Amino acid sequence: TCTDFCLTSSLTASCAEQLAPSTIKDCGTLVKHTGGCHCGAVRFEVLSSPDLHVFHCNCSICTKKQNHHFIIPKSQFTLLQGLDNLTTYTFNTHVAKHTFCKTCGVQSFYSPRSNPDGYGVSPHCLDPGTVRSVTVEKFCGEKWEESMQTHKTIRDMSKPVQEK
């Protein structure tokens, strides 16, 4: 059930707060990750921690696509190539923009409903060599509104960090 799914999260709230981008940026540990789709038509780079905080959501589309993603601000994402090869799928509220390669069908990043001011990046689409660790947090997308109200850090993950 959805309740069981949400209660088996691998992170505590305090751990999730420690992985928030503001904490990572303050530590100065951002690295440049590069990645792309299967056929190579879409390529991108992101600035993020080498220790990824990945969401495993059980909403209808994430379940069908087995979508796991980490969230970054738009300012930390650069599309290197393939804009003309991307197409977008939306449904329900049409806030999330599920972009994927027209050739191979891989969604390597998208604009999530939870963070329309950022990107959800698929860690499995990153090139090897820059990821040190992956921590997975289960997110109950079946009860999206309730989950968003109770989650303490997800909305801030796509906010640019203010320089000190």
Backbone as JSON Lines, residues from 0, in Angstrom:
{"i":0,"aa":"T","n":[0.84,-1.19,0.0],"ca":[0.0,0.0,0.0],"c":[0.88,1.24,0.0]}
{"i":1,"aa":"C","n":[0.24,2.37,-0.26],"ca":[0.99,3.61,-0.3],"c":[1.58,3.95,1.06]}
{"i":2,"aa":"T","n":[0.82,3.72,2.12],"ca":[1.32,4.02,3.46],"c":[2.55,3.19,3.76]}
{"i":3,"aa":"D","n":[2.54,1.91,3.46],"ca":[3.7,1.06,3.68],"c":[4.89,1.57,2.87]}
{"i":4,"aa":"F","n":[4.62,1.95,1.64],"ca":[5.67,2.44,0.75],"c":[6.34,3.66,1.35]}
{"i":5,"aa":"C","n":[5.55,4.59,1.87],"ca":[6.1,5.83,2.42],"c":[6.82,5.6,3.73]}
{"i":6,"aa":"L","n":[6.38,4.69,4.53],"ca":[6.98,4.48,5.83],"c":[8.29,3.71,5.76]}
{"i":7,"aa":"T","n":[8.63,3.16,4.62],"ca":[9.87,2.41,4.51],"c":[11.0,3.25,3.93]}
{"i":8,"aa":"S","n":[10.9,4.56,4.06],"ca":[11.92,5.46,3.53],"c":[13.29,5.13,4.1]}
{"i":9,"aa":"S","n":[14.31,5.24,3.26],"ca":[15.66,4.93,3.7],"c":[16.35,6.13,4.34]}
{"i":10,"aa":"L","n":[15.71,7.28,4.4],"ca":[16.3,8.46,5.01],"c":[15.42,8.98,6.13]}
{"i":11,"aa":"T","n":[16.03,9.47,7.16],"ca":[15.28,10.2,8.18],"c":[15.18,11.64,7.71]}
{"i":12,"aa":"A","n":[14.3,12.41,8.32],"ca":[14.17,13.82,7.94],"c":[15.47,14.58,8.17]}
{"i":13,"aa":"S","n":[16.15,14.28,9.27],"ca":[17.39,14.99,9.55],"c":[18.46,14.66,8.52]}
{"i":14,"aa":"C","n":[18.5,13.41,8.04],"ca":[19.46,13.05,6.99],"c":[19.12,13.77,5.7]}
{"i":15,"aa":"A","n":[17.85,13.86,5.37],"ca":[17.44,14.54,4.14],"c":[17.84,16.01,4.19]}
{"i":16,"aa":"E","n":[17.67,16.64,5.35],"ca":[18.05,18.04,5.49],"c":[19.55,18.21,5.31]}
{"i":17,"aa":"Q","n":[20.33,17.25,5.76],"ca":[21.78,17.33,5.61],"c":[22.19,17.23,4.15]}
{"i":18,"aa":"L","n":[21.37,16.6,3.32],"ca":[21.7,16.46,1.9],"c":[21.11,17.57,1.04]}
{"i":19,"aa":"A","n":[20.43,18.54,1.67],"ca":[19.83,19.63,0.91],"c":[20.92,20.42,0.19]}
{"i":20,"aa":"P","n":[20.64,20.95,-1.01],"ca":[21.66,21.66,-1.78],"c":[22.35,22.78,-1.02]}
{"i":21,"aa":"S","n":[21.64,23.49,-0.14],"ca":[22.29,24.57,0.59],"c":[23.42,24.04,1.45]}
{"i":22,"aa":"T","n":[23.23,22.9,2.06],"ca":[24.28,22.29,2.88],"c":[25.44,21.86,1.99]}
{"i":23,"aa":"I","n":[25.13,21.26,0.87],"ca":[26.17,20.77,-0.04],"c":[26.98,21.94,-0.58]}
{"i":24,"aa":"K","n":[26.3,22.98,-1.01],"ca":[27.0,24.13,-1.59],"c":[27.89,24.78,-0.54]}
{"i":25,"aa":"D","n":[27.4,24.91,0.69],"ca":[28.19,25.5,1.75],"c":[29.47,24.71,1.98]}
{"i":26,"aa":"C","n":[29.43,23.4,1.77],"ca":[30.61,22.55,1.94],"c":[31.53,22.65,0.74]}
{"i":27,"aa":"G","n":[31.07,23.27,-0.34],"ca":[31.9,23.44,-1.52],"c":[32.19,22.15,-2.26]}
{"i":28,"aa":"T","n":[31.27,21.21,-2.22],"ca":[31.53,19.91,-2.82],"c":[30.75,19.66,-4.1]}
{"i":29,"aa":"L","n":[30.37,20.7,-4.82],"ca":[29.67,20.49,-6.09],"c":[30.66,19.99,-7.14]}
{"i":30,"aa":"V","n":[30.21,19.04,-7.93],"ca":[31.01,18.54,-9.04],"c":[30.21,18.65,-10.32]}
{"i":31,"aa":"K","n":[30.89,18.64,-11.44],"ca":[30.22,18.66,-12.74],"c":[29.99,17.22,-13.17]}
{"i":32,"aa":"H","n":[28.72,16.85,-13.29],"ca":[28.33,15.54,-13.82],"c":[27.91,15.76,-15.27]}
{"i":33,"aa":"T","n":[28.26,14.86,-16.16],"ca":[27.77,14.9,-17.53],"c":[26.94,13.65,-17.76]}
{"i":34,"aa":"G","n":[26.04,13.73,-18.72],"ca":[25.22,12.58,-19.0],"c":[24.4,12.78,-20.25]}
{"i":35,"aa":"G","n":[23.5,11.82,-20.5],"ca":[22.66,11.92,-21.68],"c":[21.8,10.7,-21.86]}
{"i":36,"aa":"C","n":[21.14,10.67,-23.0],"ca":[20.24,9.57,-23.33],"c":[21.03,8.38,-23.87]}
{"i":37,"aa":"H","n":[20.34,7.32,-24.24],"ca":[21.0,6.1,-24.72],"c":[21.68,6.28,-26.06]}
{"i":38,"aa":"C","n":[21.04,6.95,-27.01],"ca":[21.61,7.07,-28.35],"c":[22.65,8.19,-28.46]}
{"i":39,"aa":"G","n":[22.74,9.04,-27.44],"ca":[23.73,10.11,-27.43],"c":[23.29,11.41,-28.07]}
{"i":40,"aa":"A","n":[22.07,11.46,-28.57],"ca":[21.58,12.69,-29.2],"c":[21.39,13.81,-28.18]}
{"i":41,"aa":"V","n":[21.0,13.46,-26.95],"ca":[20.78,14.43,-25.88],"c":[21.95,14.32,-24.9]}
{"i":42,"aa":"R","n":[22.62,15.44,-24.66],"ca":[23.74,15.5,-23.71],"c":[23.54,16.72,-22.81]}
{"i":43,"aa":"F","n":[23.93,16.58,-21.55],"ca":[23.77,17.66,-20.59],"c":[24.88,17.6,-19.55]}
{"i":44,"aa":"E","n":[24.98,18.69,-18.77],"ca":[25.85,18.68,-17.6],"c":[25.1,19.33,-16.45]}
{"i":45,"aa":"V","n":[25.38,18.86,-15.25],"ca":[24.75,19.41,-14.04],"c":[25.82,19.61,-12.98]}
{"i":46,"aa":"L","n":[25.62,20.62,-12.15],"ca":[26.44,20.82,-10.97],"c":[25.65,20.31,-9.79]}
{"i":47,"aa":"S","n":[26.21,19.36,-9.09],"ca":[25.53,18.75,-7.95],"c":[26.58,18.1,-7.06]}
{"i":48,"aa":"S","n":[26.16,17.67,-5.92],"ca":[27.04,16.95,-5.02],"c":[27.45,15.62,-5.65]}
{"i":49,"aa":"P","n":[28.61,15.09,-5.29],"ca":[28.95,13.73,-5.72],"c":[28.13,12.68,-4.96]}
{"i":50,"aa":"D","n":[27.48,13.11,-3.87],"ca":[26.61,12.25,-3.06],"c":[25.17,12.62,-3.39]}
{"i":51,"aa":"L","n":[24.52,11.8,-4.19],"ca":[23.19,12.12,-4.71],"c":[22.08,11.7,-3.77]}
{"i":52,"aa":"H","n":[21.08,12.57,-3.63],"ca":[19.85,12.3,-2.89],"c":[18.78,12.05,-3.93]}
{"i":53,"aa":"V","n":[18.47,10.8,-4.15],"ca":[17.58,10.37,-5.24],"c":[16.2,10.02,-4.7]}
{"i":54,"aa":"F","n":[15.18,10.5,-5.39],"ca":[13.8,10.17,-5.02],"c":[13.31,8.99,-5.85]}
{"i":55,"aa":"H","n":[12.67,8.07,-5.17],"ca":[11.99,6.93,-5.81],"c":[10.51,7.16,-5.54]}
{"i":56,"aa":"C","n":[9.8,7.61,-6.55],"ca":[8.39,7.99,-6.42],"c":[7.5,6.86,-6.94]}
{"i":57,"aa":"N","n":[6.33,6.72,-6.32],"ca":[5.4,5.68,-6.76],"c":[4.13,6.26,-7.4]}
{"i":58,"aa":"C","n":[4.22,7.49,-7.95],"ca":[3.06,8.01,-8.68],"c":[2.89,7.19,-9.96]}
{"i":59,"aa":"S","n":[1.82,7.41,-10.68],"ca":[1.5,6.56,-11.83],"c":[2.59,6.57,-12.9]}
{"i":60,"aa":"I","n":[3.11,7.74,-13.25],"ca":[4.1,7.77,-14.34],"c":[5.48,7.31,-13.88]}
{"i":61,"aa":"C","n":[5.86,7.68,-12.65],"ca":[7.16,7.23,-12.14],"c":[7.2,5.71,-12.0]}
{"i":62,"aa":"T","n":[6.08,5.12,-11.62],"ca":[6.01,3.66,-11.51],"c":[6.16,3.02,-12.88]}
{"i":63,"aa":"K","n":[5.45,3.54,-13.87],"ca":[5.53,2.96,-15.22],"c":[6.92,3.1,-15.82]}
{"i":64,"aa":"K","n":[7.57,4.24,-15.57],"ca":[8.88,4.5,-16.16],"c":[10.03,4.09,-15.25]}
{"i":65,"aa":"Q","n":[9.71,3.67,-14.0],"ca":[10.77,3.41,-13.01],"c":[11.67,4.63,-12.9]}
{"i":66,"aa":"N","n":[11.03,5.8,-12.77],"ca":[11.74,7.07,-12.7],"c":[12.33,7.3,-11.32]}
{"i":67,"aa":"H","n":[13.64,7.38,-11.25],"ca":[14.35,7.77,-10.04],"c":[15.11,9.04,-10.43]}
{"i":68,"aa":"H","n":[15.11,10.04,-9.55],"ca":[15.72,11.31,-9.94],"c":[16.23,12.08,-8.73]}
{"i":69,"aa":"F","n":[17.22,12.92,-8.97],"ca":[17.65,13.9,-7.97],"c":[17.31,15.27,-8.52]}
{"i":70,"aa":"I","n":[17.07,16.22,-7.62],"ca":[16.56,17.53,-8.02],"c":[17.65,18.58,-7.91]}
{"i":71,"aa":"I","n":[17.73,19.42,-8.93],"ca":[18.7,20.53,-8.93],"c":[18.01,21.8,-9.42]}
{"i":72,"aa":"P","n":[18.54,22.97,-9.06],"ca":[18.02,24.23,-9.63],"c":[18.31,24.29,-11.13]}
{"i":73,"aa":"K","n":[17.46,24.99,-11.87],"ca":[17.67,25.14,-13.32],"c":[19.02,25.78,-13.61]}
{"i":74,"aa":"S","n":[19.48,26.66,-12.72],"ca":[20.75,27.35,-12.93],"c":[21.95,26.4,-12.88]}
{"i":75,"aa":"Q","n":[21.76,25.18,-12.38],"ca":[22.84,24.21,-12.28],"c":[22.75,23.13,-13.36]}
{"i":76,"aa":"F","n":[21.95,23.4,-14.39],"ca":[21.75,22.48,-15.5],"c":[22.09,23.17,-16.81]}
{"i":77,"aa":"T","n":[22.81,22.49,-17.67],"ca":[23.11,23.0,-19.0],"c":[22.86,21.89,-20.02]}
{"i":78,"aa":"L","n":[21.98,22.17,-20.98],"ca":[21.77,21.24,-22.08],"c":[22.88,21.5,-23.09]}
{"i":79,"aa":"L","n":[23.71,20.51,-23.34],"ca":[24.85,20.65,-24.24],"c":[24.47,20.41,-25.69]}
{"i":80,"aa":"Q","n":[23.55,19.48,-25.92],"ca":[23.09,19.19,-27.28],"c":[21.79,18.42,-27.23]}
{"i":81,"aa":"G","n":[21.02,18.52,-28.31],"ca":[19.83,17.7,-28.46],"c":[18.5,18.39,-28.24]}
{"i":82,"aa":"L","n":[18.48,19.7,-28.14],"ca":[17.2,20.4,-27.92],"c":[16.17,20.0,-28.98]}
{"i":83,"aa":"D","n":[16.59,19.92,-30.23],"ca":[15.68,19.54,-31.31],"c":[15.27,18.08,-31.25]}
{"i":84,"aa":"N","n":[15.97,17.27,-30.46],"ca":[15.67,15.85,-30.35],"c":[14.81,15.53,-29.13]}
{"i":85,"aa":"L","n":[14.44,16.56,-28.36],"ca":[13.61,16.34,-27.18],"c":[12.14,16.53,-27.52]}
{"i":86,"aa":"T","n":[11.31,15.73,-26.9],"ca":[9.87,15.92,-26.98],"c":[9.34,15.85,-25.55]}
{"i":87,"aa":"T","n":[8.13,16.34,-25.33],"ca":[7.6,16.48,-23.98],"c":[6.23,15.84,-23.86]}
{"i":88,"aa":"Y","n":[6.04,15.14,-22.76],"ca":[4.74,14.55,-22.41],"c":[4.25,15.2,-21.12]}
{"i":89,"aa":"T","n":[2.99,15.6,-21.09],"ca":[2.37,16.12,-19.87],"c":[1.03,15.42,-19.67]}
{"i":90,"aa":"F","n":[0.53,15.46,-18.45],"ca":[-0.79,14.9,-18.15],"c":[-1.3,15.55,-16.87]}
{"i":91,"aa":"N","n":[-2.51,15.27,-16.49],"ca":[-3.12,15.73,-15.25],"c":[-3.0,17.25,-15.11]}
{"i":92,"aa":"T","n":[-2.16,17.75,-14.22],"ca":[-2.04,19.2,-13.99],"c":[-1.19,19.88,-15.06]}
{"i":93,"aa":"H","n":[-0.45,19.15,-15.85],"ca":[0.44,19.64,-16.9],"c":[1.58,20.52,-16.37]}
{"i":94,"aa":"V","n":[1.85,20.44,-15.07],"ca":[2.96,21.19,-14.48],"c":[4.27,20.45,-14.76]}
{"i":95,"aa":"A","n":[4.3,19.16,-14.55],"ca":[5.51,18.38,-14.85],"c":[5.68,18.3,-16.36]}
{"i":96,"aa":"K","n":[6.91,18.47,-16.8],"ca":[7.24,18.36,-18.23],"c":[8.18,17.18,-18.39]}
{"i":97,"aa":"H","n":[7.63,16.06,-18.82],"ca":[8.39,14.82,-18.99],"c":[9.05,14.83,-20.36]}
{"i":98,"aa":"T","n":[10.31,15.3,-20.39],"ca":[11.04,15.39,-21.65],"c":[11.79,14.08,-21.9]}
{"i":99,"aa":"F","n":[11.84,13.69,-23.15],"ca":[12.57,12.48,-23.5],"c":[13.07,12.57,-24.93]}
{"i":100,"aa":"C","n":[14.06,11.77,-25.24],"ca":[14.67,11.74,-26.57],"c":[13.71,11.13,-27.58]}
{"i":101,"aa":"K","n":[13.53,11.81,-28.71],"ca":[12.65,11.31,-29.78],"c":[13.19,10.05,-30.43]}
{"i":102,"aa":"T","n":[14.5,9.85,-30.38],"ca":[15.11,8.71,-31.05],"c":[15.07,7.45,-30.2]}
{"i":103,"aa":"C","n":[15.61,7.54,-28.97],"ca":[15.74,6.32,-28.15],"c":[14.68,6.23,-27.04]}
{"i":104,"aa":"G","n":[13.96,7.33,-26.79],"ca":[12.89,7.3,-25.8],"c":[13.32,7.48,-24.35]}
{"i":105,"aa":"V","n":[14.6,7.72,-24.1],"ca":[15.09,7.83,-22.72],"c":[14.83,9.21,-22.15]}
{"i":106,"aa":"Q","n":[14.28,9.22,-20.93],"ca":[14.11,10.46,-20.18],"c":[15.32,10.59,-19.25]}
{"i":107,"aa":"S","n":[16.26,11.45,-19.61],"ca":[17.43,11.62,-18.77],"c":[17.25,12.75,-17.77]}
{"i":108,"aa":"F","n":[16.29,13.63,-18.02],"ca":[15.95,14.71,-17.09],"c":[14.54,15.18,-17.42]}
{"i":109,"aa":"Y","n":[13.92,15.88,-16.47],"ca":[12.59,16.45,-16.72],"c":[12.33,17.55,-15.71]}
{"i":110,"aa":"S","n":[11.26,18.28,-15.89],"ca":[10.85,19.32,-14.95],"c":[9.72,18.75,-14.09]}
{"i":111,"aa":"P","n":[10.02,18.43,-12.81],"ca":[9.03,17.76,-11.97],"c":[7.94,18.69,-11.43]}
{"i":112,"aa":"R","n":[6.8,18.14,-11.17],"ca":[5.69,18.88,-10.59],"c":[6.08,19.45,-9.23]}
{"i":113,"aa":"S","n":[6.85,18.7,-8.46],"ca":[7.27,19.17,-7.14],"c":[8.19,20.37,-7.21]}
{"i":114,"aa":"N","n":[8.94,20.49,-8.29],"ca":[9.95,21.53,-8.44],"c":[9.98,22.03,-9.88]}
{"i":115,"aa":"P","n":[8.93,22.75,-10.33],"ca":[8.91,23.2,-11.72],"c":[9.98,24.25,-12.02]}
{"i":116,"aa":"D","n":[10.63,24.76,-10.97],"ca":[11.72,25.71,-11.15],"c":[13.08,25.02,-11.19]}
{"i":117,"aa":"G","n":[13.07,23.7,-11.31],"ca":[14.31,22.93,-11.35],"c":[14.18,21.76,-12.29]}
{"i":118,"aa":"Y","n":[15.13,20.84,-12.18],"ca":[15.1,19.62,-12.99],"c":[15.25,18.4,-12.1]}
{"i":119,"aa":"G","n":[14.58,17.34,-12.48],"ca":[14.81,16.03,-11.92],"c":[15.72,15.3,-12.89]}
{"i":120,"aa":"V","n":[16.88,14.88,-12.41],"ca":[17.88,14.25,-13.27],"c":[17.98,12.78,-12.92]}
{"i":121,"aa":"S","n":[17.98,11.93,-13.92],"ca":[18.09,10.48,-13.71],"c":[19.54,10.11,-13.45]}
{"i":122,"aa":"P","n":[19.85,9.61,-12.26],"ca":[21.26,9.29,-11.96],"c":[21.83,8.2,-12.86]}
{"i":123,"aa":"H","n":[20.98,7.31,-13.34],"ca":[21.45,6.24,-14.23],"c":[21.79,6.75,-15.63]}
{"i":124,"aa":"C","n":[21.51,8.02,-15.91],"ca":[21.88,8.62,-17.19],"c":[23.16,9.45,-17.1]}
{"i":125,"aa":"L","n":[23.78,9.47,-15.92],"ca":[25.05,10.18,-15.76],"c":[26.2,9.31,-16.25]}
{"i":126,"aa":"D","n":[27.22,9.95,-16.79],"ca":[28.43,9.24,-17.18],"c":[29.15,8.76,-15.92]}
{"i":127,"aa":"P","n":[29.86,7.66,-15.99],"ca":[30.57,7.15,-14.81],"c":[31.71,8.07,-14.37]}
{"i":128,"aa":"G","n":[32.0,8.01,-13.08],"ca":[33.2,8.66,-12.57],"c":[33.02,9.83,-11.64]}
{"i":129,"aa":"T","n":[31.8,10.37,-11.53],"ca":[31.63,11.56,-10.68],"c":[30.69,11.32,-9.49]}
{"i":130,"aa":"V","n":[30.0,10.21,-9.45],"ca":[29.07,9.92,-8.36],"c":[29.81,9.1,-7.3]}
{"i":131,"aa":"R","n":[29.82,9.63,-6.08],"ca":[30.45,8.93,-4.97],"c":[29.47,8.0,-4.27]}
{"i":132,"aa":"S","n":[28.23,8.48,-4.06],"ca":[27.23,7.66,-3.39],"c":[25.84,8.09,-3.81]}
{"i":133,"aa":"V","n":[24.89,7.19,-3.61],"ca":[23.48,7.47,-3.91],"c":[22.67,7.04,-2.7]}
{"i":134,"aa":"T","n":[21.9,7.97,-2.17],"ca":[20.96,7.68,-1.1],"c":[19.56,7.82,-1.68]}
{"i":135,"aa":"V","n":[18.74,6.8,-1.51],"ca":[17.4,6.79,-2.09],"c":[16.36,7.06,-1.01]}
{"i":136,"aa":"E","n":[15.49,8.03,-1.29],"ca":[14.37,8.33,-0.41],"c":[13.09,8.0,-1.14]}
{"i":137,"aa":"K","n":[12.27,7.17,-0.56],"ca":[10.98,6.84,-1.17],"c":[10.02,8.0,-0.95]}
{"i":138,"aa":"F","n":[9.3,8.34,-2.01],"ca":[8.34,9.45,-1.99],"c":[6.99,8.91,-2.42]}
{"i":139,"aa":"C","n":[5.95,9.15,-1.63],"ca":[4.62,8.63,-1.91],"c":[3.87,9.52,-2.9]}
{"i":140,"aa":"G","n":[4.11,9.28,-4.18],"ca":[3.44,10.03,-5.23],"c":[1.98,9.66,-5.39]}
{"i":141,"aa":"E","n":[1.59,8.49,-4.85],"ca":[0.16,8.12,-4.89],"c":[-0.66,9.1,-4.05]}
{"i":142,"aa":"K","n":[-0.04,9.68,-3.05],"ca":[-0.68,10.71,-2.21],"c":[0.17,11.97,-2.33]}
{"i":143,"aa":"W","n":[0.31,12.47,-3.55],"ca":[1.22,13.55,-3.87],"c":[1.02,14.79,-3.01]}
{"i":144,"aa":"E","n":[-0.19,15.31,-2.95],"ca":[-0.44,16.55,-2.21],"c":[-0.07,16.4,-0.73]}
{"i":145,"aa":"E","n":[-0.49,15.3,-0.12],"ca":[-0.17,15.04,1.29],"c":[1.35,14.9,1.48]}
{"i":146,"aa":"S","n":[2.0,14.2,0.6],"ca":[3.44,14.01,0.71],"c":[4.2,15.33,0.56]}
{"i":147,"aa":"M","n":[3.74,16.18,-0.34],"ca":[4.4,17.48,-0.53],"c":[4.23,18.36,0.71]}
{"i":148,"aa":"Q","n":[3.09,18.27,1.37],"ca":[2.87,19.08,2.58],"c":[3.75,18.63,3.73]}
{"i":149,"aa":"T","n":[4.02,17.34,3.81],"ca":[4.78,16.83,4.95],"c":[6.29,16.8,4.71]}
{"i":150,"aa":"H","n":[6.73,16.84,3.46],"ca":[8.17,16.78,3.19],"c":[8.81,18.11,3.53]}
{"i":151,"aa":"K","n":[9.9,18.08,4.23],"ca":[10.52,19.31,4.74],"c":[11.5,19.98,3.79]}
{"i":152,"aa":"T","n":[12.09,19.24,2.84],"ca":[13.16,19.84,2.04],"c":[12.97,19.79,0.53]}
{"i":153,"aa":"I","n":[12.03,19.05,0.02],"ca":[11.96,18.84,-1.43],"c":[11.79,20.14,-2.22]}
{"i":154,"aa":"R","n":[10.96,21.05,-1.78],"ca":[10.74,22.3,-2.53],"c":[12.02,23.14,-2.61]}
{"i":155,"aa":"D","n":[12.84,23.1,-1.57],"ca":[14.07,23.9,-1.55],"c":[15.17,23.34,-2.43]}
{"i":156,"aa":"M","n":[15.04,22.11,-2.87],"ca":[16.1,21.47,-3.65],"c":[16.3,22.1,-5.02]}
{"i":157,"aa":"S","n":[15.3,22.81,-5.52],"ca":[15.44,23.45,-6.82],"c":[15.68,24.95,-6.7]}
{"i":158,"aa":"K","n":[15.86,25.43,-5.49],"ca":[16.11,26.86,-5.28],"c":[17.6,27.14,-5.35]}
{"i":159,"aa":"P","n":[17.99,28.17,-6.09],"ca":[19.41,28.54,-6.09],"c":[19.84,28.92,-4.68]}
{"i":160,"aa":"V","n":[21.04,28.55,-4.34],"ca":[21.58,28.84,-3.02],"c":[22.13,30.26,-3.02]}
{"i":161,"aa":"Q","n":[21.75,31.03,-2.02],"ca":[22.25,32.4,-1.9],"c":[23.71,32.37,-1.49]}
{"i":162,"aa":"E","n":[24.53,33.13,-2.2],"ca":[25.95,33.2,-1.86],"c":[26.1,33.98,-0.55]}
{"i":163,"aa":"K","n":[27.07,33.55,0.25],"ca":[27.31,34.24,1.52],"c":[28.2,35.44,1.32]}
